[in-house]
Amino acid sequence: MEAAAMRILVTGGAGFIGSHLAERLVSSGHCVSIVDDLNDFYSPEVKRANLNAVRAAGPVEFHWCDIRNVDAMDRIVGSFQPEAIFHLAARAGVRPSLEQPLLYEETNVKGTLILLEAARRNSVKKFVFASSSSVYGIANRVPFREDDPVHCPISPYAATKLAAEKFCFTYSHLYRLPVVCLRFFTVYGPRQRPDLAIHKFARLIEAGRPVPFFGDGSSGRDYTYIDDAVSGLLAALSYDTRFEIFNIGNSRPVKLIELVSTLEAALGKPAVLERRPDQPGDVPLTFADISKAGRLLGYQPRTSFEDGIRKFVEWMRAEN
């Protein structure tokens, strides 16, 4: 059951997950304001197209702004007076974070702190933070549970997400700000970022070009279809808590070699593999225990990996 109409701020609302969330919120009658800096991590034109998809669903306010800008964020939150904030804006990706750790810290940690401060000063009633399965690092057991110790992040990206979670807890504890942190497990689907494996591999296979294939193909990822990820976000909005963390995944790891074969089947074309060594910062496996989210949020992923890949390929070909 979705929440009654609210004033909701979505940071990163021109991105992959953010635009799907904003589109769903607008379609459901919420008053939505989006903050996004349209940076060039990938094409700003892709993000503008995402915004157009949101606008097609209904009216939305948009602010072209960097969340690191304290004065601008104070002004936006103060004037819009949101009842809830979905904080999805971040520098994303494990490998790029190895090249620019200071940028990742400044955006993902300082940026989150700026949003938390704005939420505190303006008496925001709910703060939902998009975290990542990367915080688990190289885990000692699977599947990953929210109460597992997370003391060993192995990339700057993972460390920034973990630090941001800690600030979320601090603000919840000190200022009674209700916060839900969602640890997403490799979200995919239409509008997925072009640098991520499914999107990148699909375009390379479609074009008959070599696919960079890291390691022996045994690494596994718990892929989550975008509609299921958005359902988790909406459930978090309605969940009454002071502070909580949930895994949002599919609870079914897919090996890299299986990913390639599933794409081959959906595309009807063979992949040409360009084998490369394992990459620093990459974890060998992600695997979500989603029992807590199922019990407390009613979260239940509904899209199988095969169906999700088929839907993604249909979208990709329609875009070309």
WOMO-V302406 format. One record per residue. N is the residue number from 1. SS is DSSP state (H for helix, E for strand, - for the rest). OMEGA is omega in degrees with one decimal (* if undefined). NEAR is the number of other ideal C-beta (glycine too) atoms within 10 Angstrom. Layout:
BEGIN
((N;SS;OMEGA;NEAR) (N;SS;OMEGA;NEAR))
END
This chain:
BEGIN
((1;-;-176.7;7) (2;-;-176.6;14) (3;-;174.2;17) (4;-;-176.2;9) (5;-;-176.9;12) (6;-;169.8;17) (7;E;-171.3;16) (8;E;175.1;26) (9;E;178.1;29) (10;E;173.2;31) (11;E;-175.1;28) (12;-;-173.8;25) (13;-;175.0;31) (14;-;179.9;28) (15;-;-176.0;29) (16;H;-178.1;26) (17;H;-176.4;26) (18;H;-178.6;29) (19;H;175.8;28) (20;H;178.1;23) (21;H;-178.2;28) (22;H;178.4;33) (23;H;179.4;23) (24;H;179.7;19) (25;H;179.6;30) (26;H;179.5;21) (27;H;-178.8;12) (28;-;174.3;17) (29;-;178.0;12) (30;-;173.6;22) (31;E;-168.0;18) (32;E;171.8;28) (33;E;-177.8;22) (34;E;170.7;30) (35;E;177.4;29) (36;E;-179.6;27) (37;-;178.0;21) (38;-;-176.8;19) (39;-;-173.3;15) (40;-;173.4;8) (41;-;161.6;16) (42;-;-168.1;17) (43;-;173.8;11) (44;H;178.3;15) (45;H;176.1;9) (46;H;-179.1;17) (47;H;176.5;24) (48;H;175.8;12) (49;H;176.2;14) (50;H;178.6;23) (51;H;178.4;22) (52;H;177.4;11) (53;H;177.0;15) (54;H;-178.1;26) (55;H;178.1;15) (56;H;179.6;11) (57;H;-179.0;16) (58;-;-177.2;16) (59;-;178.8;9) (60;-;176.2;20) (61;E;179.9;15) (62;E;175.8;17) (63;E;176.2;18) (64;E;-168.5;13) (65;-;176.0;18) (66;-;-178.0;17) (67;-;177.3;25) (68;-;-179.6;15) (69;-;-173.4;15) (70;H;-176.6;14) (71;H;-178.8;8) (72;H;-179.2;16) (73;H;174.7;22) (74;H;-177.8;15) (75;H;-177.5;14) (76;H;-178.6;20) (77;H;-179.5;22) (78;H;-178.4;11) (79;H;-177.6;11) (80;H;-179.7;19) (81;-;-179.1;12) (82;-;171.4;23) (83;-;-180.0;19) (84;E;174.8;21) (85;E;166.6;27) (86;E;-176.7;30) (87;E;-179.7;26) (88;-;-178.5;25) (89;-;-179.9;28) (90;-;163.4;25) (91;-;-172.0;20) (92;-;172.9;25) (93;-;179.7;20) (94;H;-173.0;18) (95;H;177.2;13) (96;H;-179.0;18) (97;H;176.4;23) (98;H;-179.0;15) (99;H;-174.8;10) (100;-;-175.8;15) (101;H;-178.9;16) (102;H;176.7;8) (103;H;180.0;17) (104;H;178.4;24) (105;H;-175.8;18) (106;H;-178.6;15) (107;H;-170.5;21) (108;H;-180.0;26) (109;H;179.6;19) (110;H;179.7;17) (111;H;178.1;26) (112;H;179.5;28) (113;H;177.6;18) (114;H;179.0;20) (115;H;178.5;26) (116;H;178.0;24) (117;H;179.2;17) (118;H;178.1;22) (119;H;-180.0;24) (120;H;-175.2;15) (121;H;-176.1;12) (122;-;173.7;17) (123;-;176.2;10) (124;-;-172.9;22) (125;-;179.4;14) (126;E;179.2;23) (127;E;179.6;27) (128;E;-175.3;25) (129;E;177.8;25) (130;E;175.8;28) (131;E;-171.5;25) (132;E;174.0;26) (133;H;179.2;24) (134;H;-177.7;28) (135;H;-178.8;24) (136;H;179.9;29) (137;-;175.0;20) (138;-;-172.6;11) (139;-;179.1;19) (140;-;-179.9;9) (141;-;175.0;9) (142;-;-5.9;16) (143;-;-178.2;21) (144;E;177.4;24) (145;-;-176.1;15) (146;-;179.8;18) (147;-;173.8;8) (148;-;173.2;16) (149;-;-179.6;9) (150;-;-174.9;19) (151;-;-171.3;8) (152;-;173.7;14) (153;-;-173.2;21) (154;-;172.0;16) (155;-;175.0;23) (156;H;178.1;22) (157;H;-179.8;27) (158;H;-179.7;24) (159;H;-179.7;21) (160;H;179.2;28) (161;H;178.2;29) (162;H;178.2;21) (163;H;179.0;18) (164;H;175.1;25) (165;H;-178.6;21) (166;H;176.3;12) (167;H;177.0;18) (168;H;178.8;25) (169;H;-179.2;15) (170;H;-180.0;15) (171;H;175.7;22) (172;H;-177.4;20) (173;H;-174.2;12) (174;H;-168.8;9) (175;H;176.6;14) (176;-;175.8;10) (177;-;179.5;21) (178;-;-175.4;19) (179;E;169.1;28) (180;E;175.0;26) (181;E;179.6;25) (182;E;177.8;25) (183;E;-177.0;26) (184;E;177.8;23) (185;-;174.2;26) (186;-;-179.5;22) (187;E;-179.8;26) (188;E;179.5;26) (189;-;177.8;24) (190;-;-177.3;21) (191;-;179.0;23) (192;-;178.3;21) (193;-;-175.8;18) (194;-;-179.8;12) (195;-;-176.7;13) (196;-;-166.4;16) (197;H;-175.5;19) (198;H;-179.4;25) (199;H;-177.8;20) (200;H;-178.5;15) (201;H;-177.8;20) (202;H;-179.7;24) (203;H;178.9;15) (204;H;178.5;17) (205;H;179.3;22) (206;H;-178.1;16) (207;H;-179.1;9) (208;-;-178.7;10) (209;-;-177.8;11) (210;E;178.5;13) (211;E;176.6;18) (212;E;-172.0;13) (213;E;-172.1;17) (214;E;178.2;15) (215;-;-175.5;15) (216;-;177.7;12) (217;-;-177.0;16) (218;-;178.3;11) (219;-;-174.8;20) (220;E;176.7;20) (221;E;178.4;24) (222;-;-174.6;27) (223;-;-176.8;26) (224;E;-178.9;29) (225;E;-172.0;23) (226;H;-179.6;22) (227;H;177.6;17) (228;H;177.9;21) (229;H;179.4;27) (230;H;176.5;21) (231;H;176.8;20) (232;H;178.2;26) (233;H;-179.1;25) (234;H;177.1;21) (235;H;178.4;23) (236;H;179.1;27) (237;H;-175.9;20) (238;H;-173.1;14) (239;-;-176.8;19) (240;-;-179.2;7) (241;-;171.3;13) (242;-;177.0;12) (243;E;177.9;18) (244;E;176.8;20) (245;E;177.6;20) (246;E;167.3;26) (247;E;172.8;29) (248;E;-177.5;28) (249;-;179.7;30) (250;-;179.4;25) (251;-;175.6;18) (252;-;-179.2;15) (253;-;177.8;21) (254;E;179.0;21) (255;E;-179.3;15) (256;H;-179.1;18) (257;H;177.0;16) (258;H;175.3;15) (259;H;-178.7;22) (260;H;-178.0;19) (261;H;178.1;15) (262;H;175.5;19) (263;H;177.8;22) (264;H;-179.0;15) (265;H;-178.4;13) (266;H;-178.3;20) (267;H;-175.9;19) (268;-;-178.3;9) (269;-;177.9;14) (270;-;176.3;11) (271;-;172.0;20) (272;E;-173.6;12) (273;E;173.9;13) (274;E;-170.7;12) (275;E;-178.6;12) (276;E;179.0;10) (277;-;174.8;8) (278;-;-177.4;11) (279;-;175.4;14) (280;-;177.8;10) (281;-;178.9;18) (282;-;175.0;16) (283;-;-177.2;19) (284;-;-174.8;11) (285;E;165.2;17) (286;-;-173.0;25) (287;-;-173.6;21) (288;E;162.6;29) (289;-;-176.0;19) (290;-;-177.3;26) (291;H;179.8;14) (292;H;178.2;17) (293;H;177.6;27) (294;H;-176.4;15) (295;H;-172.0;10) (296;H;-179.1;14) (297;H;-173.0;22) (298;-;-177.7;13) (299;-;177.7;25) (300;-;179.7;12) (301;-;-173.4;26) (302;-;-176.0;10) (303;-;177.3;19) (304;-;-179.4;12) (305;H;-178.3;21) (306;H;178.3;12) (307;H;179.5;12) (308;H;178.0;24) (309;H;178.8;24) (310;H;179.1;16) (311;H;178.8;18) (312;H;-179.3;22) (313;H;177.0;21) (314;H;178.7;12) (315;H;-177.1;13) (316;H;-179.2;18) (317;H;176.9;11) (318;H;-179.1;8) (319;H;-175.6;10) (320;-;*;6))
END
